[in-house]
């Protein structure tokens, strides 16, 4: 145990800060997102992330959106393990036949009014996997989709901007 602590202190902080331009963009989008969330939900936005059969590239970027560098919680976004508490479903990957029923059940368990966002090229149209014997294609072929965030995978700043777009679209 002491050896591990010694190594931690010797290594120090290894996380690099964002470039100033990206940090400024994230803060600008985040402030607008925080205002839109407060206006629409009067509280924080709770997201249930669903992997419907992806390569996990989008999940890594979603996790990065929640790390200390981007820190989406400072803008009023939190994640939940239960769809019963979620305001938004963030769905990644082409929907595999094995995940189709689970995705429909998750959608049905999410209370109205719910927002569904297809993340990444695979979530939008099946991406490189397309429709096949193992895949239904994009999320829209299984459940209704309110918005999409393109990219393979989209960067955390793009994810925040896409969430901002769907939240503000509902305000109008």
C-alpha positions in Angstrom: 0.0 0.0 0.0 2.8 2.4 0.9 4.5 1.6 -2.3 1.4 2.6 -4.3 1.0 5.8 -2.4 4.7 6.6 -3.0 4.3 6.1 -6.7 1.2 8.3 -6.8 3.0 11.1 -5.1 6.1 10.7 -7.3 4.0 10.7 -10.5 1.9 13.7 -9.6 -0.9 15.1 -11.8 -0.6 13.7 -15.3 -3.8 15.0 -16.8 -3.2 17.8 -19.2 -5.6 20.8 -19.3 -7.7 21.5 -22.4 -6.3 24.0 -24.8 -7.5 27.5 -24.0 -9.7 27.7 -27.2 -11.4 24.4 -26.4 -11.8 25.4 -22.7 -13.5 28.7 -23.7 -15.8 26.9 -26.1 -16.8 24.3 -23.5 -17.5 27.1 -20.9 -19.5 29.1 -23.4 -21.6 26.0 -24.5 -21.9 24.9 -20.8 -23.3 28.2 -19.6 -25.9 28.2 -22.4 -26.7 24.6 -21.6 -27.1 25.3 -17.9 -29.5 28.2 -18.6 -31.5 26.0 -21.0 -31.7 23.1 -18.5 -32.8 25.4 -15.7 -35.5 26.9 -18.0 -36.8 23.6 -19.3 -36.4 21.3 -16.3 -36.2 23.7 -13.3 -33.4 21.4 -12.0 -30.6 19.2 -13.5 -30.9 17.1 -16.6 -30.7 13.4 -15.8 -29.3 11.2 -18.6 -29.5 7.5 -19.0 -26.8 6.3 -21.5 -27.6 3.1 -23.4 -25.1 1.2 -25.5 -27.2 -0.6 -28.1 -24.2 -2.5 -29.6 -21.4 0.0 -30.3 -17.6 -0.4 -30.5 -17.4 1.7 -27.2 -15.8 4.7 -28.9 -18.8 6.9 -28.1 -19.0 5.6 -24.6 -15.4 6.7 -24.0 -16.2 10.2 -25.1 -19.3 10.3 -23.0 -17.2 9.2 -20.0 -14.7 11.9 -20.9 -17.6 14.5 -20.9 -18.1 13.6 -17.3 -14.4 13.6 -16.2 -12.8 16.4 -14.2 -11.6 18.2 -17.4 -15.0 18.7 -19.0 -17.0 18.2 -15.8 -20.6 18.2 -17.3 -22.0 18.2 -13.8 -21.0 21.8 -13.3 -23.6 22.6 -16.0 -26.4 20.6 -14.4 -26.0 17.3 -16.2 -26.0 14.0 -14.3 -26.2 10.4 -15.2 -28.4 7.7 -13.8 -28.4 3.9 -13.9 -32.2 3.8 -14.0 -34.4 5.0 -16.9 -37.2 5.7 -14.5 -35.3 8.8 -13.3 -34.0 9.9 -16.7 -35.1 12.9 -18.7 -33.0 11.9 -21.7 -31.7 8.7 -23.3 -28.3 9.0 -24.9 -28.1 6.0 -27.2 -25.0 4.8 -28.9 -24.2 2.2 -31.5 -26.2 0.3 -34.1 -29.0 -1.5 -32.4 -28.1 -5.2 -32.4 -31.0 -7.7 -32.6 -30.1 -8.8 -29.0 -30.5 -5.2 -27.7 -33.7 -4.3 -29.5 -36.1 -5.5 -26.8 -33.9 -4.0 -24.0 -33.8 -0.6 -25.8 -37.6 -0.6 -26.2 -38.1 -1.5 -22.5 -35.7 1.3 -21.5 -37.6 3.7 -23.7 -40.9 2.6 -22.2 -39.6 2.9 -18.7 -38.4 6.5 -19.2 -41.1 8.9 -18.1 -42.7 11.4 -20.5 -41.6 13.9 -21.7 -38.5 12.1 -22.7 -35.8 13.1 -25.1 -33.9 10.5 -27.2 -30.5 11.4 -28.8 -28.7 9.1 -31.2 -25.0 9.5 -30.7 -22.3 8.8 -33.3 -22.6 7.7 -36.9 -23.6 4.2 -35.8 -26.4 5.5 -33.7 -27.7 7.6 -36.5 -27.7 5.2 -39.4 -25.8 2.1 -38.4 -22.4 3.5 -39.4 -20.0 0.9 -40.8 -22.2 -1.9 -39.4 -25.3 -0.8 -41.2 -28.3 -3.2 -41.3 -27.4 -6.9 -41.3 -28.3 -10.2 -39.8 -27.0 -8.9 -36.5 -28.0 -5.3 -36.6 -31.2 -3.3 -37.0 -29.2 -0.2 -38.1 -29.7 3.2 -36.4 -31.6 3.9 -33.2 -34.4 5.5 -35.2 -35.3 2.1 -36.7 -36.3 0.9 -33.2 -37.5 4.0 -31.1 -38.3 7.6 -32.0 -35.3 9.9 -32.0 -35.5 13.6 -31.2 -31.9 14.6 -32.1 -28.6 13.2 -33.4 -25.0 14.0 -32.6 -22.8 13.0 -35.6 -19.2 11.9 -35.4 -17.2 8.7 -35.1 -16.9 9.3 -32.2 -18.1 12.8 -31.3 -15.8 14.8 -29.0 -17.1 15.7 -25.5 -17.5 19.4 -26.6 -19.6 18.2 -29.6 -21.7 16.0 -27.2 -22.3 19.1 -25.0 -23.3 21.2 -28.0 -25.6 18.4 -29.2 -27.3 18.2 -25.8 -27.7 22.0 -25.8 -29.3 21.8 -29.3 -31.9 19.2 -28.2 -32.7 20.9 -24.9 -33.1 24.4 -26.5 -35.2 22.9 -29.3 -37.7 21.8 -26.8 -38.0 25.3 -25.3 -39.2 26.8 -28.5 
